[in-house]
Amino acid sequence: MTETKMLIGSLSNDLSRVATMIYRKSSSAEIFFYEMYRWIDALDITSLKPYIQAIINDLISQRGHPQFSQERAETYLMYSTLLQNYSLYIK
C-alpha cells in the first residue's frame, strides 16, 4: 500500500464519520473534522487527479470556518465515497 493510498483512505474514513455525526447531531463531528487535516497536510496534492485536487481544496477552504449543516454533511459523504473509490484504484 502506498502512502498516498493510505492517506486518502484515512481521509475518506474521517469524512464519513463527520457526515454521520452531523446527521446524528453529535458534537464529536468537530473533532473528526479537524482530525482529517492531519491526512490532508501529509498529502502531495499536486500528484493527484484534478477532481481529487478540487475536493481537497474545498476541504482546505473549510478549515477556518467549518459548516456542520445537513447540506454540508451530504457533500462530505459524497467526498468520502469519491475518495474511497479513488484510493481503491490508485497504484
Secondary structure, DSSP 4 states (H G I P E B T S, - for coil): --HHHHHHHHHHHHHHHHHHHHHTT-TTHHHHHHHHHHHHHHS-GGGS-HHHHHHHHHHHHTSSS---SHHHHHHHHHHHHHHHHHHHH--
